[in-house]
Amino acid sequence: MTPSQHTKCTGYRRFVSRRDFLHTMGGGLGSVALTDLLHAEGQSTNESGPHHKPTAKRVLLLFMSAGVSHVDTFDYKPELAKFSGQSITGKGNVQDVFFRKPGKLMPSPFKFQQYGESGKWSSELFPHVNRKMDDLAFVHSMVAEANSHGPAMHDFMTGEPRNGFPSVGAWSVYGLGSETQDLPGFVVMMDRGMPPSSTSNWGNGFLPARFQGTVFRSSGDPILDLEPPAGYRSESQRASFELLAKLNEEHLRTHPQDGELSARIAAYELAARMQLSAPEVADLAKESAATHQLYGTGRSDPQQATFSRLCLRARRLLERGVRFVTVFSGGSNNKQPSNWDAHSNIETNHRPNAMMVDQPIAALLADLKSRGMLDDTLVIWTGEFGRTPTSEGTKGRDHNISGFTLWMSGGGVKPGMAYGATDEIGFQAVDNPVQIADLHATILHTLGLNHERLTYYYNGLQRRLTGVAGNVIREVLA
């Protein structure tokens, strides 16, 4: 089966005929792309659509880069105050932390209280999100495999701790296609530069290149070089397209199995359509003053305002048919704090990071709900691992892969519930441990995709996102 025969695309809207567009780009280009176009127009004889009835049409992944401390956010552990200053004992391999020097047990510097009808405990770090507690479903027993940021990010995004594998967003678009022909099916946005492991977080791996994520910039033009240079006439552009078509046709004759060529053609075609659609979706001026106030786009702190704009743009992308949107909080630039990696001081790191994301995330949940979109949008908030209940130095916390917390909302998950648990001090998952493959299986399940049937033949094997593992976390589903 060819790469294009794997693609399942539905629900395209148009502002111009795709065949007319191809005609202007040259006959050779049209012949190469014909198979993909037939899929997009529902004329293919191959199977299309989800494996079962979905509960979500789209996914929003809110990723807090470099490891959020669960015991300082949503996994309340009062025993840490009781045993403060004592050594951690009886917990298996307590050396399995990044710097392998676990300190003494350290209570959280943040106040906890119960919220909502569910009575869920949460810290003071998220006053806005805490008001949405009854819309959230928590998994308190996540377990990671790699305790270094790069491999851990690879594992979370692709199911493997090493490079070269498709991201969960790429798999989602490969399985279902996009609901829009005017925007990429998979969009990525960052507030402070590249996260650990860089572009492989949204890479296509061995899937065709057209399934990789497209980065939208946090300010200015969403995509660089989207518009032709000033003074570049349409006649010159058309002539360039015709020459390109001839070159592509010649290349295809000598390399008939070149999947990169098909992806390149699709990229040029999408770029032409995005000249209208991408600037429109990035234009937040069309939003009401009340919406801007809700998200906090006018906050005085530039970093806070940036994340607010990204969350508002995420909603605009989702409502326009983008299948998978990832928003990163934290990168690798010199702005402080650059991410959630709180080795030296948990309070001075987590408090400003939480302030940056709290209001816009709560606004995003409220906005999606008011528009009737939360029911079929799966929202996930997480980092790549947690942090230790013991101190690093005097006030920081080390990496912890043995147990951490994420939450989900919408998209068919049960609101106001919690699944799994860590031990009394938050070091290890002891009740219903959840692997990354289980989460991936659950994400695909909400989209109507069976993780065991969503495969791609590569290097002698039928590959899948979850490898040979993965079980849907059915307890969190409504």
Steps between C-alpha positions, in 0.01 A plus 500: 500500500638841407531781755211688340277193533548512875363852527145554620373854449152639554299817509696741278363847427601699193556847374639381165481173305796280579514379141494860372786576739700206369431605143668835564802318641548277197373164379794304632436618854133409472570147385738438788253625761186342351486204737516724809237731352259215441532411866431859603187512285366169628536322165754237603393137518721444806361482852469841670378636830551392861494142629218572745278788604725778632436715804747766387555667164819678600774506763662787688823409681618756756857399577692640796861441397765366738295334771221643716506396865182302565541527879495880470204525263225236488623201707457609862729316744456623860738226619787703357450752780482224757829341388675821395878473522506121512669273247296309247511125573324186390414636155695268273760664279509844657818568299299502176492878481696722268780612730483184716535698822158498667482746785260510792123494474374853439141624544347720235539874557155550344164487677250232400123493532201319351308634201170437324233243566762231449697631799826455313811627677714749311766756582474876496709512182195470271216718635330527158535134401384397847161655422470251212578201722170324431581499126832320548594132520829431677743212451725493806697189409691587185838326460779600261799297378772762450613746767683739265297769326581419137428125509203556731350750255559257213326228698203716586455636149586194289485195728875448470785664696717533187475697177338393176143412597174678411339724759153439636377803305641359177336163566166672566504690172628193314204303635225754448627781280394856572163672500643794307690529173606857573714435810737223609340210682763516776619835640763570768554822697767594757517789746876503577691325225572136426414243768738212581547262203408782263310430177482123551216572744273557202686306232352255251768233558451228240153625403476712185636849560163670455390374843761689701393795713514855366641763735304823539711782644393674820516849348507666160416293193395151613721339236810656347519554123131424453457802273701545180761778499385854425488562126475131414226487237240224474615428143849426629360280773293303248804452277697375799223253581496370144876449499480330838227271368720391209793431731278304739357296213847413376612408853194278546578307182842406634393463866141365491499404870621835633257585780685823574396638161131447575547669837680794338219545249244496780707755691510742206129460448423561868733801508300664224175455689655615826588837348139587581413272791807522727504881537126492571525243778790689656313832496372531857367852438171348389439360848284697742639708785333259742686207343833679523430579864404137567829369361713784635659591167566848632688395813793728578754218518607422139550127566157470660339688213673273247358183650156663517515577128610144421203354687258731320660412169471130590124538535483673162699220338284229657173659397630528142557126473860442608516145634786522752642809672795494742586805712831493688560692821875528547790478259874538506563872465659733754178645639451406863347272591552339160299189589365291792834339591504589871832354617603797710179646640152359452325817612686756289468271198144369522325814621581717192451207263158426646404867487593499134267215402221495760266770371524420126457125553191555714374747240556248224298237686218748563507628141488152348216407733296812421534429127393137538845382396627348826279195461688391187844650575740294711714736710811359673722684749831336591880503511743222410542384861454620859738610773622333816342548843856537627703817472782572262733744667282676753189611309496322162373163382658244266338310211259222589388237248342264753174691538346827382169665412321619189144611438260473209176676417225469241515255211308223677689487832321490835506842663574548869678169557845369586665175392803329654715620786857542617616390843457711812793727413447515121811309395359193324180410318346224713139488379434426131831619349451650154769476231544748215373233258176481699449873465570484126252215461242709684559810286456299181193326644322830562568591136337174390828326421598155624868525595555135400354554152658837423821374338756596241731253327862603545829312499335158495245563777147632536586789731263668740514789746471271802748236384401167654348658813218732595157463659221756482441661841129423489442608859550867403256480207135594537 
